[in-house]
């Protein structure tokens, strides 16, 4: 049980036993190795206290933490110690995904970084035209989406250079909206149905068809 005053902003579990919490109040990490029955707090950086904004683990030993100022820290001992390996422009929604134990991607704003040595070194892989807010990965496909566009990528980002984001544009507007949203679909893309999913992953509207490229959302919560 975690006592005292805390503001817990991130909950991340690699498996049933091994997981993490981020406390914005103390800017500390909390780690459990017994499924949440007990927790131990720690700092990412022993000198500075930067609030973590993203966590990702390849396995129980190798993992990453990104802090509020864009420092990327790497651990190889399950979080006992962290080493700063990279620096990006600070952001609120950094996204990690490793397709193998050695090859991984870090998505931040409009830039996709790539590592081929288990996250020790990172290089710019591709910069796209629209900022990325979310991503999902279901082998062999992956998807990234921004404020106005959905950009689909095949083969877990491995063939990203073969795709043109500007030629795969589906724009949704207005944003925010209260009654209807409208779709502008470029390049003769055929859309047979639309799902609307909330930020927490809940399906709000499923398999609806758009009438004149418009969708009624008046019954949805904010």
C-alpha positions as CSV (number, residue, x, y, z in Angstrom):
1,X,0.0,0.0,0.0
2,X,1.2,3.5,-0.9
3,X,0.5,6.0,1.8
4,X,0.8,9.8,2.3
5,X,0.0,12.3,-0.4
6,X,0.5,11.3,-4.0
7,X,-0.7,12.2,-7.5
8,X,-0.4,9.0,-9.6
9,X,-0.4,9.8,-13.3
10,X,0.9,6.6,-15.0
11,X,0.4,3.0,-14.3
12,X,2.5,0.6,-16.4
13,X,2.7,-3.2,-16.1
14,X,5.1,-5.4,-18.2
15,X,3.5,-8.6,-16.9
16,X,1.3,-9.7,-14.0
17,X,4.0,-9.1,-11.4
18,X,6.3,-6.4,-12.7
19,X,4.9,-2.9,-12.9
20,X,5.4,0.8,-12.3
21,X,3.6,3.9,-11.1
22,X,4.6,7.6,-11.6
23,X,3.9,10.0,-8.8
24,X,3.7,13.6,-10.1
25,X,3.6,15.0,-6.6
26,X,7.0,13.6,-5.5
27,X,8.2,13.1,-9.1
28,X,9.3,9.6,-8.1
29,X,8.8,6.1,-9.7
30,X,7.2,3.3,-7.7
31,X,8.0,-0.3,-8.7
32,X,6.3,-3.5,-7.8
33,X,7.6,-7.0,-8.5
34,X,4.7,-8.9,-6.8
35,X,1.7,-7.7,-8.7
36,X,1.1,-4.5,-6.7
37,X,1.1,-6.0,-3.2
38,X,4.2,-4.0,-2.3
39,X,5.9,-0.9,-3.8
40,X,9.3,0.6,-3.6
41,X,10.0,4.3,-4.6
42,X,13.0,5.5,-6.5
43,X,14.4,8.4,-8.5
44,X,15.3,8.1,-12.2
45,X,18.2,10.5,-11.9
46,X,20.1,10.5,-8.5
47,X,21.1,14.1,-9.0
48,X,18.0,15.7,-10.6
49,X,14.3,15.1,-10.0
50,X,12.5,15.2,-13.4
51,X,8.9,14.0,-13.6
52,X,8.6,10.9,-15.7
53,X,6.1,11.1,-18.6
54,X,6.6,7.8,-20.3
55,X,7.6,4.2,-19.4
56,X,8.4,1.2,-21.6
57,X,10.1,-2.1,-20.9
58,X,11.3,-4.7,-23.4
59,X,11.6,-7.3,-20.6
60,X,11.9,-7.2,-16.9
61,X,15.4,-5.9,-17.1
62,X,15.7,-3.5,-20.0
63,X,13.4,-0.5,-20.0
64,X,13.1,3.2,-20.7
65,X,11.8,6.3,-18.9
66,X,11.3,9.7,-20.5
67,X,11.2,12.7,-18.3
68,X,9.3,16.0,-18.7
69,X,12.4,17.8,-20.2
70,X,12.9,15.1,-22.8
71,X,15.7,13.1,-21.3
72,X,15.5,9.4,-22.2
73,X,16.9,7.0,-19.5
74,X,17.6,3.3,-19.9
75,X,17.9,0.6,-17.4
76,X,19.3,-3.0,-17.7
77,X,18.7,-4.1,-14.2
78,X,14.9,-3.7,-13.9
79,X,15.1,-0.2,-12.7
80,X,17.6,-0.4,-9.9
81,X,19.8,2.1,-11.9
82,X,19.1,4.3,-14.9
83,X,21.5,5.8,-17.4
84,X,20.6,8.8,-19.6
85,X,21.1,7.7,-23.2
86,X,19.3,10.3,-25.4
87,X,17.5,13.6,-25.4
88,X,14.4,14.6,-27.4
89,X,12.3,17.7,-27.4
90,X,10.1,17.4,-24.3
91,X,6.5,16.2,-25.0
92,X,3.5,14.8,-23.2
93,X,2.8,11.7,-25.2
94,X,6.0,9.9,-26.1
95,X,5.5,6.5,-27.6
96,X,7.9,3.5,-27.5
97,X,7.6,0.3,-29.5
98,X,10.2,-2.5,-30.0
99,X,9.6,-4.9,-32.9
100,X,12.5,-7.1,-31.7
101,X,14.7,-7.2,-28.6
102,X,17.2,-4.9,-30.4
103,X,15.1,-2.8,-32.9
104,X,12.7,-0.2,-31.6
105,X,11.1,3.1,-32.3
106,X,10.5,6.2,-30.3
107,X,7.7,8.5,-31.6
108,X,7.7,12.1,-30.4
109,X,5.7,14.9,-32.0
110,X,6.5,14.7,-35.8
111,X,9.6,12.7,-35.4
112,X,10.2,8.9,-35.4
113,X,13.5,7.8,-33.9
114,X,15.0,4.3,-34.4
115,X,17.4,2.2,-32.4
116,X,19.0,-1.0,-33.5
117,X,21.0,-1.7,-30.4
118,X,18.4,-2.2,-27.7
119,X,17.9,1.5,-27.2
120,X,21.5,2.5,-26.5
121,X,21.7,4.8,-29.6
122,X,18.9,6.6,-31.4
123,X,18.8,8.3,-34.8
124,X,16.0,10.1,-36.7
125,X,14.2,7.6,-38.8
126,X,11.6,9.8,-40.4
127,X,9.9,13.1,-39.9
128,X,6.2,13.4,-41.0
129,X,3.9,16.3,-41.7
130,X,1.5,16.0,-38.8
131,X,2.1,15.6,-35.1
132,X,1.5,12.2,-33.7
133,X,-0.8,11.8,-30.6
134,X,-1.3,8.0,-30.4
135,X,-0.2,4.7,-31.9
136,X,-1.2,1.1,-31.8
137,X,0.7,-2.0,-32.8
138,X,-0.8,-5.4,-33.7
139,X,1.7,-7.5,-35.6
140,X,2.2,-7.4,-38.6
141,X,0.5,-4.0,-38.8
142,X,0.8,-0.7,-36.9
143,X,-1.1,2.6,-37.0
144,X,-0.3,6.1,-35.9
145,X,-2.7,9.1,-35.7
146,X,-2.5,12.8,-35.1
147,X,-4.9,15.7,-34.6
148,X,-6.2,15.7,-38.2
149,X,-5.0,12.6,-39.9
150,X,-4.9,8.8,-39.6
151,X,-1.7,7.3,-41.0
152,X,-1.5,3.6,-41.4
153,X,1.8,1.8,-41.6
154,X,2.3,-1.9,-42.4
155,X,4.8,-4.4,-41.1
156,X,5.4,-2.8,-37.7
157,X,7.0,0.3,-39.1
158,X,9.7,-1.7,-41.0
159,X,8.5,-0.4,-44.4
160,X,7.7,3.1,-43.4
161,X,9.9,4.6,-46.1
162,X,7.6,3.0,-48.8
163,X,4.6,5.0,-47.6
164,X,3.6,8.6,-48.2
165,X,1.6,10.0,-45.4
166,X,0.3,13.0,-47.4
167,X,-1.1,10.5,-49.9
168,X,-3.0,8.6,-47.2
169,X,-4.8,11.5,-45.6
170,X,-8.1,11.2,-43.9
171,X,-9.0,14.4,-42.2
172,X,-11.5,14.7,-39.4
173,X,-13.0,18.1,-38.5
174,X,-14.1,20.2,-36.6
175,X,-12.0,19.4,-33.6
176,X,-13.4,19.8,-31.0
177,X,-16.9,18.9,-32.2
178,X,-20.3,18.5,-30.4
179,X,-22.9,17.5,-33.0
180,X,-21.2,16.1,-36.2
181,X,-17.8,15.4,-37.5
182,X,-16.9,15.5,-41.1
183,X,-14.4,13.4,-43.1
184,X,-12.3,14.6,-46.0
185,X,-10.8,11.6,-47.7
186,X,-8.0,12.1,-50.2
187,X,-6.7,9.9,-53.0
188,X,-9.9,7.8,-53.5
189,X,-9.6,5.9,-50.2
190,X,-12.7,3.9,-49.6
191,X,-14.0,3.9,-46.1
192,X,-16.7,1.3,-45.4
193,X,-17.2,1.9,-41.7
194,X,-15.9,4.0,-38.9
195,X,-15.2,3.3,-35.2
196,X,-14.9,6.1,-32.7
197,X,-12.7,5.2,-29.7
198,X,-12.1,7.3,-26.6
199,X,-8.6,8.2,-25.3
200,X,-8.8,5.4,-22.8
201,X,-9.6,2.8,-25.4
202,X,-13.4,2.5,-25.0
203,X,-15.3,2.0,-28.3
204,X,-18.0,4.7,-28.3
205,X,-19.4,4.1,-31.8
206,X,-18.7,0.9,-33.7
207,X,-19.0,0.0,-37.4
208,X,-21.0,3.1,-38.3
209,X,-21.3,4.3,-41.9
210,X,-20.7,7.9,-42.8
211,X,-23.6,9.7,-44.6
212,X,-22.2,12.3,-47.0
213,X,-18.9,11.9,-45.1
214,X,-20.5,13.1,-41.8
215,X,-21.0,11.2,-38.6
216,X,-23.5,12.2,-35.8
217,X,-21.7,12.3,-32.5
218,X,-24.4,14.3,-30.6
219,X,-25.1,11.4,-28.2
220,X,-21.5,11.0,-27.1
221,X,-20.1,12.4,-23.8
222,X,-17.5,15.1,-24.0
